[in-house]
Amino acid sequence: MGEGRLPVARGVKVTDEDSFRRQIIERLMCDMSVDLEAGCSRHNRQVSGLTPCLQRLEPFCEDGLLAFRDGKLQVLVAGRLLVRSICAQFDRHFDLASGRHAKAL
């Protein structure tokens, strides 16, 4: 304290991709839904760029935990306890094997 330096040992630069994905995750966590078409439009992206994420979400849809219609994702009541697992599909830094993030269950 008082040494004239910032108290930060390291930092992480947030990229445009990080901001884009953060917006999706934030809306899912807060609103239990996200309009992917609108979000992609705001970030000058195509929904088709999220195809790998959407493919990983198919089991959640098949189990009645998540709905994807008209470019919108909605976490259904049965899926609310698993919203962190759903959001993890959009987090490109998520690595459960490394222990970097807490397990949802």
Contacts in CASP RR format, 6 or more apart in sequence:
PFRMAT RR
TARGET T0000
AUTHOR 0000-0000-0000
METHOD contacts of the structure
MODEL  1
MGEGRLPVARGVKVTDEDSFRRQIIERLMCDMSVDLEAGCSRHNRQVSGL
TPCLQRLEPFCEDGLLAFRDGKLQVLVAGRLLVRSICAQFDRHFDLASGR
HAKAL
14 22 0 8 1.000
16 43 0 8 1.000
17 92 0 8 1.000
18 92 0 8 1.000
18 93 0 8 1.000
19 43 0 8 1.000
20 39 0 8 1.000
20 43 0 8 1.000
20 45 0 8 1.000
21 90 0 8 1.000
21 91 0 8 1.000
21 92 0 8 1.000
23 39 0 8 1.000
23 42 0 8 1.000
23 43 0 8 1.000
24 34 0 8 1.000
24 36 0 8 1.000
24 39 0 8 1.000
24 87 0 8 1.000
24 90 0 8 1.000
25 87 0 8 1.000
25 90 0 8 1.000
25 91 0 8 1.000
27 33 0 8 1.000
27 34 0 8 1.000
27 35 0 8 1.000
28 34 0 8 1.000
28 73 0 8 1.000
28 75 0 8 1.000
28 83 0 8 1.000
28 86 0 8 1.000
28 87 0 8 1.000
28 90 0 8 1.000
29 83 0 8 1.000
29 84 0 8 1.000
29 87 0 8 1.000
32 74 0 8 1.000
32 75 0 8 1.000
32 80 0 8 1.000
32 83 0 8 1.000
33 72 0 8 1.000
33 73 0 8 1.000
33 74 0 8 1.000
33 75 0 8 1.000
34 72 0 8 1.000
34 73 0 8 1.000
35 71 0 8 1.000
35 72 0 8 1.000
36 47 0 8 1.000
36 50 0 8 1.000
36 71 0 8 1.000
36 72 0 8 1.000
36 73 0 8 1.000
37 47 0 8 1.000
37 70 0 8 1.000
37 71 0 8 1.000
37 72 0 8 1.000
39 45 0 8 1.000
40 46 0 8 1.000
40 47 0 8 1.000
40 50 0 8 1.000
47 71 0 8 1.000
50 90 0 8 1.000
53 89 0 8 1.000
53 90 0 8 1.000
54 68 0 8 1.000
56 89 0 8 1.000
57 66 0 8 1.000
57 68 0 8 1.000
57 73 0 8 1.000
57 86 0 8 1.000
57 89 0 8 1.000
60 66 0 8 1.000
60 79 0 8 1.000
60 82 0 8 1.000
60 85 0 8 1.000
60 86 0 8 1.000
61 67 0 8 1.000
61 68 0 8 1.000
63 78 0 8 1.000
64 76 0 8 1.000
64 78 0 8 1.000
64 79 0 8 1.000
65 75 0 8 1.000
65 76 0 8 1.000
65 78 0 8 1.000
65 79 0 8 1.000
65 82 0 8 1.000
65 86 0 8 1.000
66 73 0 8 1.000
66 74 0 8 1.000
66 75 0 8 1.000
66 76 0 8 1.000
66 79 0 8 1.000
66 86 0 8 1.000
67 73 0 8 1.000
67 74 0 8 1.000
67 76 0 8 1.000
68 74 0 8 1.000
75 83 0 8 1.000
75 86 0 8 1.000
79 86 0 8 1.000
81 105 0 8 1.000
82 104 0 8 1.000
82 105 0 8 1.000
84 104 0 8 1.000
85 104 0 8 1.000
85 105 0 8 1.000
88 94 0 8 1.000
88 96 0 8 1.000
88 101 0 8 1.000
88 104 0 8 1.000
91 101 0 8 1.000
93 100 0 8 1.000
94 100 0 8 1.000
94 101 0 8 1.000
95 101 0 8 1.000
96 103 0 8 1.000
END
